[in-house]
Amino acid sequence: MQKLTVVTDGKKYELAAPTCTNLEDKVELLSVLGDYKAKLVRNEHKTTYESTQVYEFLFPNKKTRKLKLGGQIE
């Protein structure tokens, strides 16, 4: 499992994605700290205490990667 700590609208979150089999994708995800464009592509709230959010990140080479919200850190 790959995990990434991000800041969105001033709040810290942990995002996670299954380990991929393509080495190029791993390098893309973990190689450089920086600002990346991302959009919320799934936002489900089944109950007041359960939610599923998935973000799609756009990398400089125009490839995208989806990561699931693991939780809010702060």
CHARMM-style PDB file with segment names, atoms N, HN, CA, C and O in Angstrom:
ATOM      1  N   MET     1       0.852  -1.172   0.000  1.00  0.00      PROA
ATOM      2  CA  MET     1       0.000   0.000   0.000  1.00  0.00      PROA
ATOM      3  C   MET     1       0.901   1.239   0.000  1.00  0.00      PROA
ATOM      4  O   MET     1       1.829   1.350   0.801  1.00  0.00      PROA
ATOM      5  N   GLN     2       0.612   2.145  -0.894  1.00  0.00      PROA
ATOM      6  HN  GLN     2      -0.142   2.056  -1.544  1.00  0.00      PROA
ATOM      7  CA  GLN     2       1.339   3.416  -0.926  1.00  0.00      PROA
ATOM      8  C   GLN     2       0.507   4.459  -0.203  1.00  0.00      PROA
ATOM      9  O   GLN     2      -0.711   4.512  -0.372  1.00  0.00      PROA
ATOM     10  N   LYS     3       1.155   5.286   0.599  1.00  0.00      PROA
ATOM     11  HN  LYS     3       2.145   5.243   0.737  1.00  0.00      PROA
ATOM     12  CA  LYS     3       0.456   6.324   1.348  1.00  0.00      PROA
ATOM     13  C   LYS     3       1.098   7.668   1.048  1.00  0.00      PROA
ATOM     14  O   LYS     3       2.308   7.772   0.847  1.00  0.00      PROA
ATOM     15  N   LEU     4       0.266   8.682   1.023  1.00  0.00      PROA
ATOM     16  HN  LEU     4      -0.717   8.598   1.186  1.00  0.00      PROA
ATOM     17  CA  LEU     4       0.709  10.026   0.673  1.00  0.00      PROA
ATOM     18  C   LEU     4       0.022  11.008   1.594  1.00  0.00      PROA
ATOM     19  O   LEU     4      -1.199  10.957   1.743  1.00  0.00      PROA
ATOM     20  N   THR     5       0.772  11.901   2.218  1.00  0.00      PROA
ATOM     21  HN  THR     5       1.764  11.942   2.098  1.00  0.00      PROA
ATOM     22  CA  THR     5       0.192  12.953   3.036  1.00  0.00      PROA
ATOM     23  C   THR     5       0.053  14.194   2.179  1.00  0.00      PROA
ATOM     24  O   THR     5       1.015  14.633   1.550  1.00  0.00      PROA
ATOM     25  N   VAL     6      -1.156  14.763   2.153  1.00  0.00      PROA
ATOM     26  HN  VAL     6      -1.937  14.406   2.664  1.00  0.00      PROA
ATOM     27  CA  VAL     6      -1.429  15.925   1.307  1.00  0.00      PROA
ATOM     28  C   VAL     6      -2.077  17.026   2.126  1.00  0.00      PROA
ATOM     29  O   VAL     6      -2.627  16.778   3.198  1.00  0.00      PROA
ATOM     30  N   VAL     7      -2.006  18.242   1.611  1.00  0.00      PROA
ATOM     31  HN  VAL     7      -1.559  18.443   0.740  1.00  0.00      PROA
ATOM     32  CA  VAL     7      -2.702  19.381   2.205  1.00  0.00      PROA
ATOM     33  C   VAL     7      -3.678  19.898   1.163  1.00  0.00      PROA
ATOM     34  O   VAL     7      -3.283  20.253   0.052  1.00  0.00      PROA
ATOM     35  N   THR     8      -4.954  19.940   1.524  1.00  0.00      PROA
ATOM     36  HN  THR     8      -5.275  19.652   2.427  1.00  0.00      PROA
ATOM     37  CA  THR     8      -6.007  20.423   0.641  1.00  0.00      PROA
ATOM     38  C   THR     8      -6.841  21.428   1.409  1.00  0.00      PROA
ATOM     39  O   THR     8      -7.377  21.114   2.472  1.00  0.00      PROA
ATOM     40  N   ASP     9      -6.951  22.621   0.882  1.00  0.00      PROA
ATOM     41  HN  ASP     9      -6.516  22.876   0.018  1.00  0.00      PROA
ATOM     42  CA  ASP     9      -7.702  23.699   1.547  1.00  0.00      PROA
ATOM     43  C   ASP     9      -7.261  23.886   2.996  1.00  0.00      PROA
ATOM     44  O   ASP     9      -8.083  24.134   3.878  1.00  0.00      PROA
ATOM     45  N   GLY    10      -5.945  23.765   3.235  1.00  0.00      PROA
ATOM     46  HN  GLY    10      -5.276  23.564   2.518  1.00  0.00      PROA
ATOM     47  CA  GLY    10      -5.380  23.992   4.558  1.00  0.00      PROA
ATOM     48  C   GLY    10      -5.539  22.838   5.533  1.00  0.00      PROA
ATOM     49  O   GLY    10      -5.154  22.971   6.695  1.00  0.00      PROA
ATOM     50  N   LYS    11      -6.091  21.712   5.106  1.00  0.00      PROA
ATOM     51  HN  LYS    11      -6.404  21.603   4.162  1.00  0.00      PROA
ATOM     52  CA  LYS    11      -6.272  20.550   5.981  1.00  0.00      PROA
ATOM     53  C   LYS    11      -5.370  19.418   5.511  1.00  0.00      PROA
ATOM     54  O   LYS    11      -5.209  19.198   4.311  1.00  0.00      PROA
ATOM     55  N   LYS    12      -4.776  18.693   6.476  1.00  0.00      PROA
ATOM     56  HN  LYS    12      -4.906  18.872   7.451  1.00  0.00      PROA
ATOM     57  CA  LYS    12      -3.911  17.563   6.147  1.00  0.00      PROA
ATOM     58  C   LYS    12      -4.721  16.282   6.062  1.00  0.00      PROA
ATOM     59  O   LYS    12      -5.557  15.995   6.918  1.00  0.00      PROA
ATOM     60  N   TYR    13      -4.449  15.501   4.985  1.00  0.00      PROA
ATOM     61  HN  TYR    13      -3.770  15.734   4.289  1.00  0.00      PROA
ATOM     62  CA  TYR    13      -5.114  14.221   4.789  1.00  0.00      PROA
ATOM     63  C   TYR    13      -4.088  13.167   4.439  1.00  0.00      PROA
ATOM     64  O   TYR    13      -2.993  13.476   3.970  1.00  0.00      PROA
ATOM     65  N   GLU    14      -4.457  11.912   4.673  1.00  0.00      PROA
ATOM     66  HN  GLU    14      -5.347  11.661   5.054  1.00  0.00      PROA
ATOM     67  CA  GLU    14      -3.643  10.799   4.214  1.00  0.00      PROA
ATOM     68  C   GLU    14      -4.411  10.097   3.097  1.00  0.00      PROA
ATOM     69  O   GLU    14      -5.566   9.711   3.274  1.00  0.00      PROA
ATOM     70  N   LEU    15      -3.758   9.937   1.946  1.00  0.00      PROA
ATOM     71  HN  LEU    15      -2.820  10.251   1.803  1.00  0.00      PROA
ATOM     72  CA  LEU    15      -4.353   9.226   0.818  1.00  0.00      PROA
ATOM     73  C   LEU    15      -3.607   7.924   0.638  1.00  0.00      PROA
ATOM     74  O   LEU    15      -2.428   7.829   0.980  1.00  0.00      PROA
ATOM     75  N   ALA    16      -4.280   6.919   0.104  1.00  0.00      PROA
ATOM     76  HN  ALA    16      -5.237   6.996  -0.174  1.00  0.00      PROA
ATOM     77  CA  ALA    16      -3.651   5.610  -0.064  1.00  0.00      PROA
ATOM     78  C   ALA    16      -4.078   4.987  -1.385  1.00  0.00      PROA
ATOM     79  O   ALA    16      -5.171   5.245  -1.889  1.00  0.00      PROA
ATOM     80  N   ALA    17      -3.191   4.162  -1.933  1.00  0.00      PROA
ATOM     81  HN  ALA    17      -2.303   3.953  -1.523  1.00  0.00      PROA
ATOM     82  CA  ALA    17      -3.481   3.418  -3.151  1.00  0.00      PROA
ATOM     83  C   ALA    17      -2.787   2.075  -3.058  1.00  0.00      PROA
ATOM     84  O   ALA    17      -1.727   1.963  -2.442  1.00  0.00      PROA
ATOM     85  N   PRO    18      -3.374   1.053  -3.665  1.00  0.00      PROA
ATOM     86  CA  PRO    18      -2.711  -0.256  -3.679  1.00  0.00      PROA
ATOM     87  C   PRO    18      -1.361  -0.147  -4.376  1.00  0.00      PROA
ATOM     88  O   PRO    18      -1.199   0.661  -5.291  1.00  0.00      PROA
ATOM     89  N   THR    19      -0.406  -0.941  -3.958  1.00  0.00      PROA
ATOM     90  HN  THR    19      -0.537  -1.597  -3.215  1.00  0.00      PROA
ATOM     91  CA  THR    19       0.894  -0.958  -4.620  1.00  0.00      PROA
ATOM     92  C   THR    19       0.689  -1.418  -6.044  1.00  0.00      PROA
ATOM     93  O   THR    19       0.034  -2.431  -6.294  1.00  0.00      PROA
ATOM     94  N   CYS    20       1.253  -0.668  -6.981  1.00  0.00      PROA
ATOM     95  HN  CYS    20       1.785   0.154  -6.779  1.00  0.00      PROA
ATOM     96  CA  CYS    20       1.056  -1.012  -8.385  1.00  0.00      PROA
ATOM     97  C   CYS    20       2.187  -1.916  -8.862  1.00  0.00      PROA
ATOM     98  O   CYS    20       3.249  -1.984  -8.243  1.00  0.00      PROA
ATOM     99  N   THR    21       1.948  -2.594  -9.952  1.00  0.00      PROA
ATOM    100  HN  THR    21       1.086  -2.539 -10.455  1.00  0.00      PROA
ATOM    101  CA  THR    21       2.947  -3.503 -10.501  1.00  0.00      PROA
ATOM    102  C   THR    21       3.856  -2.802 -11.495  1.00  0.00      PROA
ATOM    103  O   THR    21       4.896  -3.342 -11.870  1.00  0.00      PROA
ATOM    104  N   ASN    22       3.479  -1.609 -11.924  1.00  0.00      PROA
ATOM    105  HN  ASN    22       2.634  -1.170 -11.619  1.00  0.00      PROA
ATOM    106  CA  ASN    22       4.260  -0.859 -12.902  1.00  0.00      PROA
ATOM    107  C   ASN    22       5.249   0.050 -12.171  1.00  0.00      PROA
ATOM    108  O   ASN    22       4.834   0.992 -11.496  1.00  0.00      PROA
ATOM    109  N   LEU    23       6.526  -0.215 -12.292  1.00  0.00      PROA
ATOM    110  HN  LEU    23       6.864  -0.981 -12.840  1.00  0.00      PROA
ATOM    111  CA  LEU    23       7.550   0.547 -11.585  1.00  0.00      PROA
ATOM    112  C   LEU    23       7.486   2.024 -11.940  1.00  0.00      PROA
ATOM    113  O   LEU    23       7.742   2.871 -11.084  1.00  0.00      PROA
ATOM    114  N   GLU    24       7.154   2.352 -13.175  1.00  0.00      PROA
ATOM    115  HN  GLU    24       6.946   1.664 -13.871  1.00  0.00      PROA
ATOM    116  CA  GLU    24       7.079   3.752 -13.597  1.00  0.00      PROA
ATOM    117  C   GLU    24       6.046   4.511 -12.780  1.00  0.00      PROA
ATOM    118  O   GLU    24       6.283   5.658 -12.400  1.00  0.00      PROA
ATOM    119  N   ASP    25       4.886   3.882 -12.499  1.00  0.00      PROA
ATOM    120  HN  ASP    25       4.694   2.951 -12.808  1.00  0.00      PROA
ATOM    121  CA  ASP    25       3.857   4.530 -11.695  1.00  0.00      PROA
ATOM    122  C   ASP    25       4.342   4.780 -10.269  1.00  0.00      PROA
ATOM    123  O   ASP    25       4.024   5.816  -9.685  1.00  0.00      PROA
ATOM    124  N   LYS    26       5.106   3.850  -9.703  1.00  0.00      PROA
ATOM    125  HN  LYS    26       5.365   3.008 -10.178  1.00  0.00      PROA
ATOM    126  CA  LYS    26       5.625   4.028  -8.352  1.00  0.00      PROA
ATOM    127  C   LYS    26       6.556   5.238  -8.292  1.00  0.00      PROA
ATOM    128  O   LYS    26       6.474   6.042  -7.364  1.00  0.00      PROA
ATOM    129  N   VAL    27       7.424   5.363  -9.264  1.00  0.00      PROA
ATOM    130  HN  VAL    27       7.491   4.710 -10.018  1.00  0.00      PROA
ATOM    131  CA  VAL    27       8.348   6.496  -9.316  1.00  0.00      PROA
ATOM    132  C   VAL    27       7.560   7.793  -9.455  1.00  0.00      PROA
ATOM    133  O   VAL    27       7.885   8.793  -8.815  1.00  0.00      PROA
ATOM    134  N   GLU    28       6.527   7.776 -10.288  1.00  0.00      PROA
ATOM    135  HN  GLU    28       6.263   6.963 -10.807  1.00  0.00      PROA
ATOM    136  CA  GLU    28       5.696   8.945 -10.501  1.00  0.00      PROA
ATOM    137  C   GLU    28       5.054   9.409  -9.201  1.00  0.00      PROA
ATOM    138  O   GLU    28       5.031  10.603  -8.903  1.00  0.00      PROA
ATOM    139  N   LEU    29       4.539   8.471  -8.437  1.00  0.00      PROA
ATOM    140  HN  LEU    29       4.558   7.501  -8.679  1.00  0.00      PROA
ATOM    141  CA  LEU    29       3.806   8.821  -7.229  1.00  0.00      PROA
ATOM    142  C   LEU    29       4.719   9.319  -6.120  1.00  0.00      PROA
ATOM    143  O   LEU    29       4.364  10.260  -5.410  1.00  0.00      PROA
ATOM    144  N   LEU    30       5.862   8.724  -5.960  1.00  0.00      PROA
ATOM    145  HN  LEU    30       6.151   7.960  -6.537  1.00  0.00      PROA
ATOM    146  CA  LEU    30       6.679   9.004  -4.787  1.00  0.00      PROA
ATOM    147  C   LEU    30       7.958   9.787  -5.060  1.00  0.00      PROA
ATOM    148  O   LEU    30       8.725  10.035  -4.130  1.00  0.00      PROA
ATOM    149  N   SER    31       8.209  10.183  -6.302  1.00  0.00      PROA
ATOM    150  HN  SER    31       7.585   9.981  -7.057  1.00  0.00      PROA
ATOM    151  CA  SER    31       9.521  10.732  -6.627  1.00  0.00      PROA
ATOM    152  C   SER    31       9.746  12.154  -6.148  1.00  0.00      PROA
ATOM    153  O   SER    31      10.815  12.440  -5.610  1.00  0.00      PROA
ATOM    154  N   VAL    32       8.792  13.056  -6.316  1.00  0.00      PROA
ATOM    155  HN  VAL    32       7.923  12.823  -6.753  1.00  0.00      PROA
ATOM    156  CA  VAL    32       9.064  14.472  -6.070  1.00  0.00      PROA
ATOM    157  C   VAL    32       7.955  15.111  -5.239  1.00  0.00      PROA
ATOM    158  O   VAL    32       6.770  14.954  -5.530  1.00  0.00      PROA
ATOM    159  N   LEU    33       8.365  15.834  -4.201  1.00  0.00      PROA
ATOM    160  HN  LEU    33       9.328  15.962  -3.965  1.00  0.00      PROA
ATOM    161  CA  LEU    33       7.398  16.626  -3.447  1.00  0.00      PROA
ATOM    162  C   LEU    33       7.019  17.828  -4.292  1.00  0.00      PROA
ATOM    163  O   LEU    33       7.840  18.332  -5.058  1.00  0.00      PROA
ATOM    164  N   GLY    34       5.795  18.288  -4.162  1.00  0.00      PROA
ATOM    165  HN  GLY    34       5.128  17.878  -3.540  1.00  0.00      PROA
ATOM    166  CA  GLY    34       5.394  19.464  -4.925  1.00  0.00      PROA
ATOM    167  C   GLY    34       3.897  19.636  -4.931  1.00  0.00      PROA
ATOM    168  O   GLY    34       3.163  18.922  -4.248  1.00  0.00      PROA
ATOM    169  N   ASP    35       3.456  20.609  -5.724  1.00  0.00      PROA
ATOM    170  HN  ASP    35       4.052  21.189  -6.279  1.00  0.00      PROA
ATOM    171  CA  ASP    35       2.036  20.886  -5.886  1.00  0.00      PROA
ATOM    172  C   ASP    35       1.534  20.179  -7.134  1.00  0.00      PROA
ATOM    173  O   ASP    35       2.110  20.327  -8.212  1.00  0.00      PROA
ATOM    174  N   TYR    36       0.468  19.414  -6.990  1.00  0.00      PROA
ATOM    175  HN  TYR    36       0.000  19.293  -6.115  1.00  0.00      PROA
ATOM    176  CA  TYR    36      -0.117  18.680  -8.107  1.00  0.00      PROA
ATOM    177  C   TYR    36      -1.603  19.013  -8.199  1.00  0.00      PROA
ATOM    178  O   TYR    36      -2.256  19.254  -7.183  1.00  0.00      PROA
ATOM    179  N   LYS    37      -2.120  19.024  -9.393  1.00  0.00      PROA
ATOM    180  HN  LYS    37      -1.590  18.828 -10.218  1.00  0.00      PROA
ATOM    181  CA  LYS    37      -3.552  19.204  -9.576  1.00  0.00      PROA
ATOM    182  C   LYS    37      -4.240  17.895  -9.233  1.00  0.00      PROA
ATOM    183  O   LYS    37      -3.757  16.814  -9.570  1.00  0.00      PROA
ATOM    184  N   ALA    38      -5.378  18.012  -8.555  1.00  0.00      PROA
ATOM    185  HN  ALA    38      -5.770  18.891  -8.281  1.00  0.00      PROA
ATOM    186  CA  ALA    38      -6.155  16.833  -8.199  1.00  0.00      PROA
ATOM    187  C   ALA    38      -7.622  17.217  -8.189  1.00  0.00      PROA
ATOM    188  O   ALA    38      -7.978  18.372  -7.954  1.00  0.00      PROA
ATOM    189  N   LYS    39      -8.464  16.232  -8.447  1.00  0.00      PROA
ATOM    190  HN  LYS    39      -8.175  15.294  -8.638  1.00  0.00      PROA
ATOM    191  CA  LYS    39      -9.898  16.489  -8.372  1.00  0.00      PROA
ATOM    192  C   LYS    39     -10.574  15.339  -7.641  1.00  0.00      PROA
ATOM    193  O   LYS    39     -10.143  14.188  -7.713  1.00  0.00      PROA
ATOM    194  N   LEU    40     -11.626  15.678  -6.950  1.00  0.00      PROA
ATOM    195  HN  LEU    40     -11.977  16.613  -6.892  1.00  0.00      PROA
ATOM    196  CA  LEU    40     -12.427  14.694  -6.238  1.00  0.00      PROA
ATOM    197  C   LEU    40     -13.299  13.986  -7.264  1.00  0.00      PROA
ATOM    198  O   LEU    40     -14.133  14.618  -7.912  1.00  0.00      PROA
ATOM    199  N   VAL    41     -13.111  12.663  -7.416  1.00  0.00      PROA
ATOM    200  HN  VAL    41     -12.434  12.150  -6.889  1.00  0.00      PROA
ATOM    201  CA  VAL    41     -13.869  11.915  -8.422  1.00  0.00      PROA
ATOM    202  C   VAL    41     -14.924  10.987  -7.810  1.00  0.00      PROA
ATOM    203  O   VAL    41     -15.771  10.448  -8.523  1.00  0.00      PROA
ATOM    204  N   ARG    42     -14.868  10.809  -6.505  1.00  0.00      PROA
ATOM    205  HN  ARG    42     -14.180  11.247  -5.927  1.00  0.00      PROA
ATOM    206  CA  ARG    42     -15.872   9.979  -5.815  1.00  0.00      PROA
ATOM    207  C   ARG    42     -16.045  10.533  -4.410  1.00  0.00      PROA
ATOM    208  O   ARG    42     -15.068  10.747  -3.693  1.00  0.00      PROA
ATOM    209  N   ASN    43     -17.289  10.761  -4.021  1.00  0.00      PROA
ATOM    210  HN  ASN    43     -18.083  10.587  -4.603  1.00  0.00      PROA
ATOM    211  CA  ASN    43     -17.571  11.334  -2.709  1.00  0.00      PROA
ATOM    212  C   ASN    43     -18.881  10.731  -2.196  1.00  0.00      PROA
ATOM    213  O   ASN    43     -19.959  11.265  -2.454  1.00  0.00      PROA
ATOM    214  N   GLU    44     -18.780   9.626  -1.476  1.00  0.00      PROA
ATOM    215  HN  GLU    44     -17.904   9.191  -1.267  1.00  0.00      PROA
ATOM    216  CA  GLU    44     -19.952   8.917  -0.969  1.00  0.00      PROA
ATOM    217  C   GLU    44     -20.015   9.014   0.548  1.00  0.00      PROA
ATOM    218  O   GLU    44     -19.005   8.842   1.230  1.00  0.00      PROA
ATOM    219  N   HSD    45     -21.200   9.289   1.072  1.00  0.00      PROA
ATOM    220  HN  HSD    45     -22.021   9.429   0.518  1.00  0.00      PROA
ATOM    221  CA  HSD    45     -21.426   9.350   2.522  1.00  0.00      PROA
ATOM    222  C   HSD    45     -22.593   8.423   2.840  1.00  0.00      PROA
ATOM    223  O   HSD    45     -23.756   8.810   2.726  1.00  0.00      PROA
ATOM    224  N   LYS    46     -22.264   7.178   3.246  1.00  0.00      PROA
ATOM    225  HN  LYS    46     -21.319   6.864   3.339  1.00  0.00      PROA
ATOM    226  CA  LYS    46     -23.306   6.185   3.530  1.00  0.00      PROA
ATOM    227  C   LYS    46     -24.008   6.483   4.845  1.00  0.00      PROA
ATOM    228  O   LYS    46     -25.220   6.301   4.958  1.00  0.00      PROA
ATOM    229  N   THR    47     -23.255   6.939   5.840  1.00  0.00      PROA
ATOM    230  HN  THR    47     -22.270   7.087   5.748  1.00  0.00      PROA
ATOM    231  CA  THR    47     -23.820   7.312   7.139  1.00  0.00      PROA
ATOM    232  C   THR    47     -23.088   8.571   7.601  1.00  0.00      PROA
ATOM    233  O   THR    47     -22.217   9.078   6.895  1.00  0.00      PROA
ATOM    234  N   THR    48     -23.442   9.075   8.785  1.00  0.00      PROA
ATOM    235  HN  THR    48     -24.150   8.663   9.358  1.00  0.00      PROA
ATOM    236  CA  THR    48     -22.768  10.275   9.300  1.00  0.00      PROA
ATOM    237  C   THR    48     -21.321   9.999   9.710  1.00  0.00      PROA
ATOM    238  O   THR    48     -20.538  10.936   9.869  1.00  0.00      PROA
ATOM    239  N   TYR    49     -20.958   8.729   9.884  1.00  0.00      PROA
ATOM    240  HN  TYR    49     -21.594   7.968   9.756  1.00  0.00      PROA
ATOM    241  CA  TYR    49     -19.600   8.388  10.300  1.00  0.00      PROA
ATOM    242  C   TYR    49     -18.822   7.596   9.258  1.00  0.00      PROA
ATOM    243  O   TYR    49     -17.675   7.228   9.510  1.00  0.00      PROA
ATOM    244  N   GLU    50     -19.409   7.322   8.095  1.00  0.00      PROA
ATOM    245  HN  GLU    50     -20.341   7.621   7.890  1.00  0.00      PROA
ATOM    246  CA  GLU    50     -18.722   6.591   7.030  1.00  0.00      PROA
ATOM    247  C   GLU    50     -18.711   7.419   5.742  1.00  0.00      PROA
ATOM    248  O   GLU    50     -19.742   7.932   5.307  1.00  0.00      PROA
ATOM    249  N   SER    51     -17.532   7.536   5.151  1.00  0.00      PROA
ATOM    250  HN  SER    51     -16.695   7.119   5.505  1.00  0.00      PROA
ATOM    251  CA  SER    51     -17.467   8.198   3.854  1.00  0.00      PROA
ATOM    252  C   SER    51     -16.342   7.594   3.029  1.00  0.00      PROA
ATOM    253  O   SER    51     -15.369   7.064   3.565  1.00  0.00      PROA
ATOM    254  N   THR    52     -16.496   7.686   1.727  1.00  0.00      PROA
ATOM    255  HN  THR    52     -17.286   8.118   1.291  1.00  0.00      PROA
ATOM    256  CA  THR    52     -15.476   7.234   0.799  1.00  0.00      PROA
ATOM    257  C   THR    52     -15.191   8.374  -0.163  1.00  0.00      PROA
ATOM    258  O   THR    52     -16.088   8.861  -0.852  1.00  0.00      PROA
ATOM    259  N   GLN    53     -13.930   8.796  -0.202  1.00  0.00      PROA
ATOM    260  HN  GLN    53     -13.202   8.400   0.358  1.00  0.00      PROA
ATOM    261  CA  GLN    53     -13.533   9.851  -1.127  1.00  0.00      PROA
ATOM    262  C   GLN    53     -12.325   9.374  -1.915  1.00  0.00      PROA
ATOM    263  O   GLN    53     -11.388   8.806  -1.354  1.00  0.00      PROA
ATOM    264  N   VAL    54     -12.355   9.612  -3.222  1.00  0.00      PROA
ATOM    265  HN  VAL    54     -13.116  10.073  -3.678  1.00  0.00      PROA
ATOM    266  CA  VAL    54     -11.256   9.238  -4.104  1.00  0.00      PROA
ATOM    267  C   VAL    54     -10.856  10.474  -4.902  1.00  0.00      PROA
ATOM    268  O   VAL    54     -11.698  11.161  -5.479  1.00  0.00      PROA
ATOM    269  N   TYR    55      -9.552  10.739  -4.921  1.00  0.00      PROA
ATOM    270  HN  TYR    55      -8.868  10.180  -4.453  1.00  0.00      PROA
ATOM    271  CA  TYR    55      -9.004  11.869  -5.667  1.00  0.00      PROA
ATOM    272  C   TYR    55      -8.188  11.356  -6.841  1.00  0.00      PROA
ATOM    273  O   TYR    55      -7.521  10.326  -6.742  1.00  0.00      PROA
ATOM    274  N   GLU    56      -8.242  12.077  -7.952  1.00  0.00      PROA
ATOM    275  HN  GLU    56      -8.784  12.914  -8.033  1.00  0.00      PROA
ATOM    276  CA  GLU    56      -7.441  11.741  -9.121  1.00  0.00      PROA
ATOM    277  C   GLU    56      -6.376  12.823  -9.285  1.00  0.00      PROA
ATOM    278  O   GLU    56      -6.696  14.000  -9.453  1.00  0.00      PROA
ATOM    279  N   PHE    57      -5.110  12.414  -9.234  1.00  0.00      PROA
ATOM    280  HN  PHE    57      -4.851  11.458  -9.097  1.00  0.00      PROA
ATOM    281  CA  PHE    57      -3.982  13.333  -9.356  1.00  0.00      PROA
ATOM    282  C   PHE    57      -3.488  13.383 -10.790  1.00  0.00      PROA
ATOM    283  O   PHE    57      -3.429  12.361 -11.472  1.00  0.00      PROA
ATOM    284  N   LEU    58      -3.133  14.581 -11.243  1.00  0.00      PROA
ATOM    285  HN  LEU    58      -3.180  15.411 -10.689  1.00  0.00      PROA
ATOM    286  CA  LEU    58      -2.570  14.776 -12.572  1.00  0.00      PROA
ATOM    287  C   LEU    58      -1.084  15.068 -12.424  1.00  0.00      PROA
ATOM    288  O   LEU    58      -0.699  16.014 -11.737  1.00  0.00      PROA
ATOM    289  N   PHE    59      -0.248  14.256 -13.068  1.00  0.00      PROA
ATOM    290  HN  PHE    59      -0.560  13.488 -13.627  1.00  0.00      PROA
ATOM    291  CA  PHE    59       1.200  14.423 -13.009  1.00  0.00      PROA
ATOM    292  C   PHE    59       1.688  15.228 -14.205  1.00  0.00      PROA
ATOM    293  O   PHE    59       0.973  15.346 -15.201  1.00  0.00      PROA
ATOM    294  N   PRO    60       2.894  15.784 -14.123  1.00  0.00      PROA
ATOM    295  CA  PRO    60       3.419  16.619 -15.213  1.00  0.00      PROA
ATOM    296  C   PRO    60       3.438  15.926 -16.578  1.00  0.00      PROA
ATOM    297  O   PRO    60       3.353  16.601 -17.604  1.00  0.00      PROA
ATOM    298  N   ASN    61       3.548  14.604 -16.613  1.00  0.00      PROA
ATOM    299  HN  ASN    61       3.618  14.055 -15.779  1.00  0.00      PROA
ATOM    300  CA  ASN    61       3.571  13.880 -17.897  1.00  0.00      PROA
ATOM    301  C   ASN    61       2.164  13.558 -18.392  1.00  0.00      PROA
ATOM    302  O   ASN    61       1.998  12.778 -19.330  1.00  0.00      PROA
ATOM    303  N   LYS    62       1.147  14.157 -17.764  1.00  0.00      PROA
ATOM    304  HN  LYS    62       1.281  14.791 -17.003  1.00  0.00      PROA
ATOM    305  CA  LYS    62      -0.269  14.020 -18.129  1.00  0.00      PROA
ATOM    306  C   LYS    62      -0.886  12.678 -17.739  1.00  0.00      PROA
ATOM    307  O   LYS    62      -2.033  12.412 -18.097  1.00  0.00      PROA
ATOM    308  N   LYS    63      -0.166  11.837 -17.025  1.00  0.00      PROA
ATOM    309  HN  LYS    63       0.766  12.053 -16.734  1.00  0.00      PROA
ATOM    310  CA  LYS    63      -0.749  10.602 -16.504  1.00  0.00      PROA
ATOM    311  C   LYS    63      -1.507  10.937 -15.224  1.00  0.00      PROA
ATOM    312  O   LYS    63      -1.202  11.920 -14.548  1.00  0.00      PROA
ATOM    313  N   THR    64      -2.498  10.108 -14.899  1.00  0.00      PROA
ATOM    314  HN  THR    64      -2.746   9.309 -15.448  1.00  0.00      PROA
ATOM    315  CA  THR    64      -3.270  10.327 -13.685  1.00  0.00      PROA
ATOM    316  C   THR    64      -3.176   9.104 -12.787  1.00  0.00      PROA
ATOM    317  O   THR    64      -2.841   8.006 -13.230  1.00  0.00      PROA
ATOM    318  N   ARG    65      -3.479   9.323 -11.521  1.00  0.00      PROA
ATOM    319  HN  ARG    65      -3.751  10.215 -11.161  1.00  0.00      PROA
ATOM    320  CA  ARG    65      -3.462   8.237 -10.526  1.00  0.00      PROA
ATOM    321  C   ARG    65      -4.544   8.517  -9.510  1.00  0.00      PROA
ATOM    322  O   ARG    65      -4.642   9.640  -9.016  1.00  0.00      PROA
ATOM    323  N   LYS    66      -5.365   7.527  -9.181  1.00  0.00      PROA
ATOM    324  HN  LYS    66      -5.286   6.614  -9.583  1.00  0.00      PROA
ATOM    325  CA  LYS    66      -6.424   7.692  -8.197  1.00  0.00      PROA
ATOM    326  C   LYS    66      -5.940   7.208  -6.834  1.00  0.00      PROA
ATOM    327  O   LYS    66      -5.310   6.157  -6.712  1.00  0.00      PROA
ATOM    328  N   LEU    67      -6.253   8.006  -5.813  1.00  0.00      PROA
ATOM    329  HN  LEU    67      -6.764   8.860  -5.912  1.00  0.00      PROA
ATOM    330  CA  LEU    67      -5.900   7.655  -4.441  1.00  0.00      PROA
ATOM    331  C   LEU    67      -7.119   7.844  -3.557  1.00  0.00      PROA
ATOM    332  O   LEU    67      -7.862   8.814  -3.703  1.00  0.00      PROA
ATOM    333  N   LYS    68      -7.315   6.907  -2.638  1.00  0.00      PROA
ATOM    334  HN  LYS    68      -6.711   6.119  -2.520  1.00  0.00      PROA
ATOM    335  CA  LYS    68      -8.448   6.933  -1.721  1.00  0.00      PROA
ATOM    336  C   LYS    68      -8.075   7.675  -0.441  1.00  0.00      PROA
ATOM    337  O   LYS    68      -6.969   7.515   0.075  1.00  0.00      PROA
ATOM    338  N   LEU    69      -8.991   8.479   0.064  1.00  0.00      PROA
ATOM    339  HN  LEU    69      -9.890   8.610  -0.355  1.00  0.00      PROA
ATOM    340  CA  LEU    69      -8.768   9.185   1.309  1.00  0.00      PROA
ATOM    341  C   LEU    69      -8.728   8.188   2.448  1.00  0.00      PROA
ATOM    342  O   LEU    69      -9.679   7.434   2.654  1.00  0.00      PROA
ATOM    343  N   GLY    70      -7.609   8.181   3.204  1.00  0.00      PROA
ATOM    344  HN  GLY    70      -6.836   8.793   3.037  1.00  0.00      PROA
ATOM    345  CA  GLY    70      -7.469   7.276   4.328  1.00  0.00      PROA
ATOM    346  C   GLY    70      -7.947   7.901   5.618  1.00  0.00      PROA
ATOM    347  O   GLY    70      -8.424   7.200   6.510  1.00  0.00      PROA
ATOM    348  N   GLY    71      -7.822   9.233   5.730  1.00  0.00      PROA
ATOM    349  HN  GLY    71      -7.434   9.802   5.006  1.00  0.00      PROA
ATOM    350  CA  GLY    71      -8.284   9.921   6.933  1.00  0.00      PROA
ATOM    351  C   GLY    71      -7.704  11.308   7.029  1.00  0.00      PROA
ATOM    352  O   GLY    71      -6.720  11.640   6.369  1.00  0.00      PROA
ATOM    353  N   GLN    72      -8.335  12.118   7.867  1.00  0.00      PROA
ATOM    354  HN  GLN    72      -9.135  11.848   8.403  1.00  0.00      PROA
ATOM    355  CA  GLN    72      -7.844  13.466   8.105  1.00  0.00      PROA
ATOM    356  C   GLN    72      -6.862  13.413   9.247  1.00  0.00      PROA
ATOM    357  O   GLN    72      -7.131  12.785  10.271  1.00  0.00      PROA
ATOM    358  N   ILE    73      -5.712  14.072   9.086  1.00  0.00      PROA
ATOM    359  HN  ILE    73      -5.493  14.582   8.254  1.00  0.00      PROA
ATOM    360  CA  ILE    73      -4.646  14.023  10.085  1.00  0.00      PROA
ATOM    361  C   ILE    73      -4.825  15.100  11.140  1.00  0.00      PROA
ATOM    362  O   ILE    73      -4.630  14.834  12.326  1.00  0.00      PROA
ATOM    363  N   GLU    74      -5.189  16.302  10.741  1.00  0.00      PROA
ATOM    364  HN  GLU    74      -5.347  16.518   9.777  1.00  0.00      PROA
ATOM    365  CA  GLU    74      -5.371  17.391  11.713  1.00  0.00      PROA
ATOM    366  C   GLU    74      -6.795  17.841  11.738  1.00  0.00      PROA
ATOM    367  OT1 GLU    74      -7.142  18.748  12.494  1.00  0.00      PROA
TER     368      GLU     74
END
